[in-house]
């Protein structure tokens, strides 16, 4: 460096200004590059025109099949009448009440037996062979 001529203050200020200008240009280019990379990522993750065309065709086929199914349902002659629906609901309520009544009676009877039984309820049920609703994951339907 001793062999190079010494730079004047004016030249140093000019070089500093050029460095500042170039740094500003660099930042602008880096910002532009980041923006373009983000745009490229978005474009790469989106569907291509042929993929969109296939997707649209598949959706149209689905729509046509659902429309056809809806028309078959609308034109069906075996609709349930309100009277039939009401009859089924009444029967379901009757069976649910009977189930509750019988379950309550069985529970009361078993509780009475278990009062004098020396072993646990579970052991009694195993010995006698009683299977409960809970053993099979069955619940009484809620009242509607």
N, CA, C and O of each residue as an XYZ file, in Angstrom:
576
protein
N       0.825     -1.198      0.000
C       0.000      0.000      0.000
C       0.861      1.251      0.000
O       0.399      2.315     -0.413
N       2.083      1.147      0.447
C       2.950      2.324      0.446
C       3.316      2.719     -0.969
O       3.658      3.874     -1.221
N       3.251      1.780     -1.891
C       3.620      2.067     -3.268
C       2.521      2.835     -3.990
O       2.789      3.502     -4.989
N       1.296      2.753     -3.502
C       0.175      3.462     -4.136
C       0.172      4.905     -3.670
O       0.563      5.215     -2.544
N      -0.277      5.784     -4.560
C      -0.341      7.185     -4.155
C      -1.441      7.391     -3.119
O      -2.452      6.689     -3.150
N      -1.268      8.319     -2.222
C      -2.252      8.627     -1.183
C      -3.432      9.337     -1.814
O      -3.272     10.207     -2.669
N      -4.636      8.943     -1.370
C      -5.853      9.544     -1.921
C      -6.157     10.813     -1.156
O      -5.929     10.906      0.050
N      -6.671     11.779     -1.875
C      -7.022     13.044     -1.234
C      -8.356     12.907     -0.517
O      -9.084     11.933     -0.711
N      -8.665     13.894      0.313
C      -9.941     13.887      1.039
C     -11.115     13.905      0.074
O     -12.126     13.259      0.351
N     -11.033     14.589     -1.006
C     -12.103     14.675     -1.991
C     -12.341     13.307     -2.624
O     -13.480     12.880     -2.815
N     -11.235     12.632     -2.946
C     -11.372     11.305     -3.547
C     -11.999     10.333     -2.534
O     -12.848      9.521     -2.903
N     -11.588     10.413     -1.271
C     -12.165      9.544     -0.233
C     -13.658      9.815     -0.049
O     -14.452      8.884      0.087
N     -14.036     11.101     -0.046
C     -15.469     11.436      0.074
C     -16.236     10.913     -1.140
O     -17.363     10.437     -1.005
N     -15.632     10.998     -2.317
C     -16.276     10.481     -3.533
C     -16.451      8.975     -3.462
O     -17.501      8.450     -3.833
N     -15.417      8.271     -2.983
C     -15.504      6.815     -2.840
C     -16.549      6.436     -1.789
O     -17.304      5.483     -1.980
N     -16.595      7.190     -0.666
C     -17.610      6.934      0.358
C     -19.013      7.127     -0.206
O     -19.911      6.336      0.086
N     -19.208      8.159     -1.002
C     -20.514      8.413     -1.618
C     -20.867      7.295     -2.582
O     -22.019      6.864     -2.637
N     -19.891      6.820     -3.343
C     -20.125      5.736     -4.303
C     -20.467      4.449     -3.558
O     -21.349      3.696     -3.972
N     -19.744      4.200     -2.431
C     -20.041      3.007     -1.614
C     -21.472      3.087     -1.077
O     -22.198      2.093     -1.103
N     -21.882      4.261     -0.591
C     -23.233      4.436     -0.058
C     -24.271      4.212     -1.163
O     -25.298      3.573     -0.937
N     -23.994      4.743     -2.360
C     -24.926      4.582     -3.480
C     -25.032      3.117     -3.869
O     -26.128      2.602     -4.091
N     -23.888      2.449     -3.950
C     -23.876      1.032     -4.315
C     -24.565      0.180     -3.231
O     -25.247     -0.791     -3.559
N     -24.395      0.528     -1.960
C     -25.070     -0.191     -0.876
C     -26.583     -0.046     -1.005
O     -27.324     -1.007     -0.797
N     -27.038      1.158     -1.350
C     -28.467      1.385     -1.560
C     -28.981      0.558     -2.719
O     -30.059     -0.031     -2.634
N     -28.210      0.506     -3.817
C     -28.601     -0.300     -4.973
C     -28.660     -1.784     -4.582
O     -29.582     -2.504     -4.966
N     -27.648     -2.227     -3.805
C     -27.604     -3.625     -3.365
C     -28.844     -3.975     -2.543
O     -29.453     -5.024     -2.755
N     -29.217     -3.105     -1.609
C     -30.403     -3.356     -0.780
C     -31.664     -3.405     -1.638
O     -32.532     -4.250     -1.418
N     -31.767     -2.510     -2.605
C     -32.937     -2.503     -3.484
C     -32.997     -3.793     -4.294
O     -34.070     -4.378     -4.445
N     -31.857     -4.244     -4.817
C     -31.819     -5.483     -5.593
C     -32.136     -6.700     -4.719
O     -32.835     -7.614     -5.156
N     -31.617     -6.713     -3.474
C     -31.925     -7.821     -2.575
C     -33.413     -7.866     -2.245
O     -34.006     -8.944     -2.188
N     -34.010     -6.711     -2.028
C     -35.457     -6.638     -1.756
C     -36.238     -7.156     -2.960
O     -37.183     -7.930     -2.810
N     -35.839     -6.730     -4.147
C     -36.492     -7.178     -5.367
C     -36.340     -8.692     -5.524
O     -37.284     -9.379     -5.916
N     -35.153     -9.202     -5.218
C     -34.895    -10.640     -5.320
C     -35.786    -11.420     -4.348
O     -36.356    -12.443     -4.728
N     -35.913    -10.952     -3.095
C     -36.777    -11.618     -2.115
C     -38.235    -11.621     -2.588
O     -38.939    -12.620     -2.441
N     -38.671    -10.517     -3.146
C     -40.045    -10.415     -3.652
C     -40.266    -11.420     -4.783
O     -41.288    -12.104     -4.825
N     -39.301    -11.500     -5.696
C     -39.433    -12.423     -6.823
C     -39.373    -13.875     -6.363
O     -40.078    -14.720     -6.915
N     -38.544    -14.186     -5.359
C     -38.489    -15.548     -4.823
C     -39.810    -15.938     -4.171
O     -40.269    -17.070     -4.319
N     -40.414    -15.012     -3.458
C     -41.719    -15.278     -2.840
C     -42.772    -15.519     -3.920
O     -43.603    -16.418     -3.790
N     -42.739    -14.729     -4.968
C     -43.697    -14.889     -6.066
C     -43.477    -16.229     -6.758
O     -44.439    -16.911     -7.112
N     -42.205    -16.611     -6.954
C     -41.885    -17.898     -7.564
C     -42.401    -19.047     -6.700
O     -42.948    -20.020     -7.219
N     -42.227    -18.935     -5.391
C     -42.711    -19.974     -4.478
C     -44.228    -20.114     -4.586
O     -44.750    -21.229     -4.615
N     -44.935    -18.985     -4.644
C     -46.388    -19.017     -4.790
C     -46.790    -19.688     -6.097
O     -47.707    -20.509     -6.129
N     -46.099    -19.333     -7.168
C     -46.428    -19.903     -8.470
C     -46.129    -21.402     -8.517
O     -46.889    -22.169     -9.109
N     -45.034    -21.818     -7.900
C     -44.691    -23.244     -7.895
C     -45.677    -24.058     -7.068
O     -45.908    -25.231     -7.364
N     -46.257    -23.460     -6.045
C     -47.195    -24.198     -5.195
C     -48.613    -24.197     -5.765
O     -49.457    -24.968     -5.307
N     -48.887    -23.357     -6.741
C     -50.236    -23.332     -7.313
C     -50.362    -24.381     -8.417
O     -49.363    -24.899     -8.917
N     -51.588    -24.679     -8.782
C     -51.859    -25.705     -9.784
C     -51.546    -25.180    -11.182
O     -51.664    -23.987    -11.462
N     -51.143    -26.108    -12.049
C     -50.902    -25.737    -13.440
C     -52.227    -25.759    -14.192
O     -53.230    -26.266    -13.690
N     -52.220    -25.213    -15.381
C     -53.447    -25.155    -16.183
C     -53.996    -26.549    -16.462
O     -55.199    -26.751    -16.300
N     -53.180    -27.529    -16.875
C     -53.741    -28.878    -17.087
C     -54.296    -29.499    -15.802
O     -55.304    -30.205    -15.839
N     -53.635    -29.236    -14.662
C     -54.142    -29.770    -13.399
C     -55.489    -29.155    -13.054
O     -56.396    -29.845    -12.588
N     -55.613    -27.869    -13.282
C     -56.886    -27.191    -13.011
C     -57.980    -27.732    -13.929
O     -59.116    -27.940    -13.501
N     -57.625    -27.960    -15.208
C     -58.614    -28.495    -16.149
C     -59.086    -29.872    -15.692
O     -60.280    -30.163    -15.753
N     -58.161    -30.729    -15.232
C     -58.557    -32.054    -14.737
C     -59.430    -31.929    -13.493
O     -60.416    -32.652    -13.350
N     -59.074    -31.019    -12.597
C     -59.851    -30.819    -11.372
C     -61.267    -30.341    -11.701
O     -62.243    -30.808    -11.113
N     -61.364    -29.418    -12.633
C     -62.688    -28.907    -13.037
C     -63.519    -30.032    -13.635
O     -64.710    -30.145    -13.346
N     -62.900    -30.863    -14.465
C     -63.635    -31.973    -15.079
C     -64.113    -32.957    -14.021
O     -65.243    -33.442    -14.087
N     -63.263    -33.251    -13.051
C     -63.661    -34.162    -11.975
C     -64.811    -33.570    -11.168
O     -65.747    -34.285    -10.810
N     -64.751    -32.276    -10.879
C     -65.826    -31.631    -10.123
C     -67.127    -31.614    -10.914
O     -68.206    -31.769    -10.344
N     -67.027    -31.428    -12.217
C     -68.245    -31.462    -13.053
C     -68.872    -32.848    -13.031
O     -70.094    -32.976    -12.959
N     -68.037    -33.894    -13.092
C     -68.569    -35.258    -13.037
C     -69.240    -35.512    -11.697
O     -70.323    -36.093    -11.636
N     -68.582    -35.066    -10.610
C     -69.184    -35.217     -9.283
C     -70.520    -34.494     -9.201
O     -71.498    -35.029     -8.678
N     -70.550    -33.281     -9.721
C     -71.778    -32.490     -9.695
C     -72.885    -33.193    -10.474
O     -74.031    -33.245    -10.029
N     -72.530    -33.739    -11.649
C     -73.526    -34.437    -12.460
C     -74.052    -35.675    -11.735
O     -75.254    -35.941    -11.755
N     -73.163    -36.427    -11.097
C     -73.616    -37.627    -10.384
C     -74.487    -37.261     -9.186
O     -75.470    -37.946     -8.902
N     -74.131    -36.180     -8.477
C     -74.960    -35.753     -7.345
C     -76.318    -35.232     -7.816
O     -77.340    -35.469     -7.173
N     -76.317    -34.530     -8.931
C     -77.586    -34.041     -9.486
C     -78.469    -35.216     -9.868
O     -79.670    -35.211     -9.600
N     -77.870    -36.231    -10.499
C     -78.629    -37.418    -10.881
C     -79.176    -38.132     -9.652
O     -80.330    -38.559     -9.638
N     -78.353    -38.260     -8.630
C     -78.794    -38.904     -7.395
C     -79.932    -38.123     -6.751
O     -80.898    -38.714     -6.270
N     -79.820    -36.790     -6.741
C     -80.873    -35.958     -6.179
C     -82.176    -36.132     -6.946
O     -83.248    -36.200     -6.346
N     -82.088    -36.203     -8.258
C     -83.294    -36.399     -9.066
C     -83.935    -37.752     -8.785
O     -85.159    -37.861     -8.728
N     -83.104    -38.792     -8.609
C     -83.650    -40.116     -8.282
C     -84.367    -40.084     -6.940
O     -85.428    -40.685     -6.772
N     -83.769    -39.374     -5.987
C     -84.388    -39.291     -4.661
C     -85.697    -38.519     -4.738
O     -86.696    -38.912     -4.136
N     -85.686    -37.413     -5.486
C     -86.908    -36.607     -5.604
C     -88.021    -37.370     -6.306
O     -89.195    -37.216     -5.970
N     -87.649    -38.193     -7.280
C     -88.677    -38.894     -8.050
C     -89.093    -40.215     -7.410
O     -90.006    -40.876     -7.906
N     -88.446    -40.608     -6.331
C     -88.787    -41.869     -5.674
C     -90.211    -41.802     -5.138
O     -90.666    -40.767     -4.652
N     -90.894    -42.922     -5.238
C     -92.292    -42.966     -4.799
C     -92.440    -43.578     -3.415
O     -93.555    -43.668     -2.901
N     -91.350    -43.998     -2.808
C     -91.464    -44.664     -1.509
C     -91.113    -43.724     -0.355
O     -90.426    -44.123      0.585
N     -91.571    -42.506     -0.425
C     -91.319    -41.557      0.651
C     -92.110    -41.952      1.896
O     -93.180    -42.551      1.801
N     -91.581    -41.616      3.034
C     -92.252    -41.905      4.299
C     -93.257    -40.783      4.560
O     -92.918    -39.600      4.537
N     -94.481    -41.183      4.805
C     -95.510    -40.191      5.073
C     -95.376    -39.717      6.511
O     -94.800    -40.418      7.343
N     -95.902    -38.531      6.815
C     -95.852    -38.050      8.206
C     -96.546    -39.003      9.174
O     -96.119    -39.136     10.321
N     -97.616    -39.671      8.723
C     -98.313    -40.617      9.589
C     -97.422    -41.812      9.926
O     -97.381    -42.261     11.072
N     -96.705    -42.328      8.911
C     -95.808    -43.451      9.154
C     -94.668    -43.041     10.089
O     -94.264    -43.800     10.970
N     -94.167    -41.842      9.881
C     -93.085    -41.348     10.728
C     -93.555    -41.226     12.171
O     -92.838    -41.619     13.091
N     -94.743    -40.690     12.374
C     -95.301    -40.538     13.719
C     -95.520    -41.906     14.368
O     -95.273    -42.072     15.562
N     -95.979    -42.878     13.592
C     -96.194    -44.224     14.118
C     -94.870    -44.829     14.580
O     -94.796    -45.415     15.660
N     -93.833    -44.689     13.767
C     -92.521    -45.235     14.130
C     -91.987    -44.544     15.385
O     -91.409    -45.200     16.251
N     -92.172    -43.244     15.490
C     -91.717    -42.506     16.679
C     -92.451    -42.976     17.931
O     -91.837    -43.143     18.985
N     -93.756    -43.191     17.821
C     -94.523    -43.676     18.974
C     -94.046    -45.063     19.396
O     -93.886    -45.338     20.585
N     -93.818    -45.942     18.399
C     -93.334    -47.283     18.719
C     -91.960    -47.223     19.386
O     -91.691    -47.968     20.328
N     -91.108    -46.353     18.905
C     -89.770    -46.219     19.470
C     -89.859    -45.740     20.916
O     -89.112    -46.219     21.770
N     -90.758    -44.806     21.201
C     -90.944    -44.326     22.571
C     -91.466    -45.453     23.466
O     -91.032    -45.599     24.609
N     -92.390    -46.238     22.943
C     -92.944    -47.360     23.696
C     -91.845    -48.369     24.039
O     -91.736    -48.804     25.186
N     -91.045    -48.735     23.061
C     -89.969    -49.700     23.291
C     -88.906    -49.145     24.238
O     -88.357    -49.885     25.054
N     -88.616    -47.864     24.137
C     -87.636    -47.247     25.016
C     -88.147    -47.261     26.464
O     -87.398    -47.580     27.386
N     -89.434    -46.913     26.657
C     -90.013    -46.948     28.010
C     -89.981    -48.367     28.579
O     -89.654    -48.564     29.749
N     -90.322    -49.353     27.746
C     -90.326    -50.747     28.193
C     -88.911    -51.193     28.552
O     -88.711    -51.893     29.545
N     -87.935    -50.791     27.750
C     -86.536    -51.133     28.027
C     -86.113    -50.551     29.375
O     -85.500    -51.238     30.192
N     -86.447    -49.277     29.598
C     -86.098    -48.640     30.870
C     -86.771    -49.354     32.050
O     -86.141    -49.585     33.081
N     -88.034    -49.694     31.894
C     -88.790    -50.343     32.965
C     -88.186    -51.703     33.301
O     -87.991    -52.030     34.472
N     -87.894    -52.491     32.276
C     -87.333    -53.822     32.501
C     -85.917    -53.749     33.076
O     -85.538    -54.559     33.922
N     -85.144    -52.771     32.608
C     -83.795    -52.623     33.139
C     -83.868    -52.240     34.617
O     -83.101    -52.758     35.428
N     -84.780    -51.339     34.969
C     -84.941    -50.924     36.366
C     -85.360    -52.120     37.224
O     -84.835    -52.311     38.321
N     -86.304    -52.923     36.728
C     -86.749    -54.097     37.489
C     -85.600    -55.084     37.693
O     -85.426    -55.611     38.792
N     -84.816    -55.336     36.646
C     -83.697    -56.278     36.759
C     -82.647    -55.745     37.726
O     -82.090    -56.506     38.518
N     -82.378    -54.454     37.668
C     -81.389    -53.856     38.561
C     -81.839    -53.962     40.008
O     -81.034    -54.278     40.884
N     -83.124    -53.699     40.273
C     -83.641    -53.799     41.640
C     -83.559    -55.236     42.151
O     -83.196    -55.474     43.303
N     -83.900    -56.184     41.287
C     -83.850    -57.594     41.664
C     -82.413    -58.020     41.956
O     -82.160    -58.701     42.949
N     -81.478    -57.626     41.105
C     -80.070    -57.984     41.310
C     -79.506    -57.311     42.560
O     -78.718    -57.917     43.285
N     -79.900    -56.073     42.816
C     -79.440    -55.390     44.029
C     -79.925    -56.115     45.279
O     -79.189    -56.237     46.258
N     -81.189    -56.604     45.240
C     -81.725    -57.340     46.378
C     -80.949    -58.630     46.600
O     -80.669    -58.992     47.743
N     -80.597    -59.329     45.525
C     -79.825    -60.566     45.646
C     -78.437    -60.272     46.191
O     -77.921    -61.011     47.029
N     -77.829    -59.179     45.706
C     -76.455    -58.847     46.089
C     -76.323    -58.397     47.539
O     -75.219    -58.390     48.084
N     -77.449    -58.017     48.179
C     -77.378    -57.593     49.582
C     -76.862    -58.724     50.470
O     -76.116    -58.475     51.418
N     -77.247    -59.949     50.174
C     -76.822    -61.085     50.990
C     -75.711    -61.885     50.339
O     -75.311    -62.916     50.880
N     -75.207    -61.454     49.213
C     -74.165    -62.197     48.494
C     -72.796    -61.783     49.001
O     -72.505    -60.589     49.077
N     -71.949    -62.743     49.350
C     -70.660    -62.399     49.970
C     -69.607    -61.851     49.000
O     -68.651    -61.214     49.441
N     -69.755    -62.075     47.730
C     -68.742    -61.632     46.762
C     -69.177    -60.326     46.087
O     -70.239    -59.780     46.385
N     -68.335    -59.842     45.175
C     -68.630    -58.568     44.512
C     -69.689    -58.753     43.417
O     -69.998    -59.867     42.995
N     -70.212    -57.645     42.992
C     -71.229    -57.633     41.939
C     -70.661    -58.235     40.656
O     -71.336    -59.008     39.975
N     -69.421    -57.878     40.330
C     -68.785    -58.375     39.112
C     -68.629    -59.896     39.167
O     -68.887    -60.584     38.179
N     -68.211    -60.416     40.313
C     -68.041    -61.859     40.464
C     -69.385    -62.574     40.354
O     -69.473    -63.652     39.768
N     -70.424    -61.974     40.917
C     -71.765    -62.561     40.823
C     -72.223    -62.631     39.371
O     -72.741    -63.655     38.925
N     -72.033    -61.551     38.647
C     -72.447    -61.521     37.243
C     -71.691    -62.565     36.426
O     -72.264    -63.182     35.529
N     -70.401    -62.767     36.732
C     -69.614    -63.767     36.008
C     -70.088    -65.180     36.334
O     -70.195    -66.020     35.442
N     -70.369    -65.441     37.599
C     -70.814    -66.780     38.010
C     -72.168    -67.121     37.400
O     -72.384    -68.244     36.945
N     -73.075    -66.158     37.393
C     -74.428    -66.407     36.899
C     -74.491    -66.289     35.378
O     -75.371    -66.876     34.748
N     -73.559    -65.529     34.780
C     -73.544    -65.360     33.326
C     -74.385    -64.186     32.858
O     -74.963    -64.229     31.772
N     -74.457    -63.150     33.661
C     -75.252    -61.970     33.305
C     -74.393    -61.022     32.484
O     -73.271    -60.693     32.869
N     -74.926    -60.586     31.350
C     -74.255    -59.590     30.512
C     -75.085    -58.314     30.564
O     -76.301    -58.347     30.372
N     -74.435    -57.210     30.821
C     -75.144    -55.939     30.933
C     -75.034    -55.146     29.635
O     -74.227    -55.466     28.762
N     -75.855    -54.108     29.523
C     -75.787    -53.210     28.369
C     -74.396    -52.588     28.280
O     -73.842    -52.428     27.192
N     -73.844    -52.241     29.439
C     -72.538    -51.587     29.481
C     -71.430    -52.506     28.979
O     -70.464    -52.042     28.374
N     -71.567    -53.818     29.231
C     -70.567    -54.781     28.740
C     -70.464    -54.747     27.214
O     -69.400    -54.999     26.650
N     -71.561    -54.438     26.568
C     -71.601    -54.435     25.108
C     -71.604    -53.023     24.534
O     -71.786    -52.842     23.330
N     -71.406    -52.027     25.383
C     -71.338    -50.642     24.897
C     -72.670    -50.099     24.426
O     -72.701    -49.212     23.573
N     -73.768    -50.606     24.956
C     -75.101    -50.163     24.556
C     -75.617    -49.154     25.565
O     -75.495    -49.354     26.774
N     -76.184    -48.088     25.076
C     -76.769    -47.075     25.965
C     -78.238    -46.942     25.653
O     -78.667    -47.102     24.511
N     -78.998    -46.648     26.681
C     -80.420    -46.364     26.453
C     -80.548    -45.108     25.606
O     -79.884    -44.108     25.881
N     -81.390    -45.145     24.582
C     -81.574    -43.934     23.774
C     -82.147    -42.802     24.609
O     -82.970    -43.019     25.499
N     -81.701    -41.602     24.310
C     -82.211    -40.419     25.018
C     -83.649    -40.180     24.620
O     -84.063    -40.512     23.510
N     -84.401    -39.607     25.523
C     -85.798    -39.264     25.247
C     -85.824    -38.097     24.271
O     -85.167    -37.076     24.480
N     -86.595    -38.267     23.200
C     -86.683    -37.206     22.185
C     -88.018    -36.538     22.195
O     -88.258    -35.625     21.405
